[in-house]
Amino acid sequence: MAYMYFLDSSDFRITPTSQAIFGTLTNTYNAADPSTLYDQDIGAMYPSIPRTTYVSQLASMLGWLAFTMLMLIVGILRFQKREIK
C-alpha cells in the first residue's frame, strides 16, 4: 500500500496490535495466521508481524496516482461548460 511507503521512509514504528489491525483491514501484514501473531513461549505478541508482498509499494502508489489523475481528467472533460444552442 502507498501508506507503507511513507511509513518506511519515516522512523515511525507501529505497535504489533496496530499491525494486526492494519493486517486485518488492509491485508498489508500477514495477520490471518494466529501463529504469526503470538509467541507461544512467552504468551505475547511478536515485536513485528511479517508483511505481505502481493504488490510492491511503488506499484501501488503509482497505480493510485494514475487512477486519481484519470478521474481528474474525466471530471474536467465531462463537466466542462458548454454553450447552449
C-alpha positions in Angstrom: 0.0 0.0 0.0 1.0 3.6 -0.6 1.0 4.5 3.1 3.5 1.7 3.8 6.0 3.6 1.5 5.6 6.7 3.7 5.8 4.7 6.8 9.0 3.1 5.7 10.6 6.4 4.7 10.0 7.8 8.3 11.3 6.4 11.5 7.8 5.9 13.0 7.2 2.4 14.3 3.7 0.8 14.5 2.8 -1.3 17.5 2.1 -5.0 17.0 -1.5 -4.5 17.9 -1.9 -1.8 15.2 0.0 -4.0 12.8 -2.6 -6.8 13.4 -5.5 -4.3 12.9 -3.9 -3.0 9.6 -3.3 -6.6 8.5 -7.0 -7.5 9.1 -8.3 -4.3 7.4 -5.9 -3.7 4.5 -4.0 -7.1 4.2 -0.6 -5.4 4.4 0.5 -7.5 7.3 0.1 -11.3 7.5 -2.4 -11.4 10.3 -4.5 -14.3 9.0 -2.5 -17.0 10.7 -2.6 -16.7 14.6 0.8 -18.4 14.9 2.4 -15.3 13.3 0.8 -13.0 15.9 1.6 -14.6 19.2 4.7 -16.2 20.5 3.5 -19.3 22.4 6.7 -19.4 24.6 6.2 -16.0 26.2 2.5 -15.6 25.6 2.8 -12.2 24.0 2.7 -10.7 20.5 5.9 -10.6 18.4 7.6 -7.2 18.1 6.7 -7.1 14.4 4.3 -9.0 12.1 5.6 -10.1 8.7 4.4 -8.1 5.7 2.6 -9.5 2.7 4.2 -8.9 -0.6 1.3 -9.0 -3.1 2.0 -5.7 -4.8 5.1 -3.6 -4.4 4.6 -0.3 -2.6 5.8 1.7 -5.5 3.4 0.0 -7.9 0.6 0.6 -5.5 1.4 4.3 -5.1 1.8 4.8 -8.9 -1.5 2.9 -9.5 -3.4 5.1 -7.1 -1.8 8.3 -8.5 -2.7 7.2 -12.1 -6.3 6.4 -11.1 -6.6 9.8 -9.4 -5.2 11.7 -12.4 -7.5 9.7 -14.7 -10.6 10.6 -12.6 -9.5 14.2 -12.6 -9.2 14.3 -16.4 -12.5 12.6 -16.8 -14.1 15.1 -14.5 -12.7 18.1 -16.2 -13.8 16.8 -19.7 -17.2 15.7 -18.5 -18.2 18.8 -16.6 -16.9 21.5 -19.0 -19.2 24.5 -19.6 -20.9 24.1 -22.9 -22.7 26.8 -24.9 -26.4 26.3 -25.2 -27.7 26.4 -28.8 
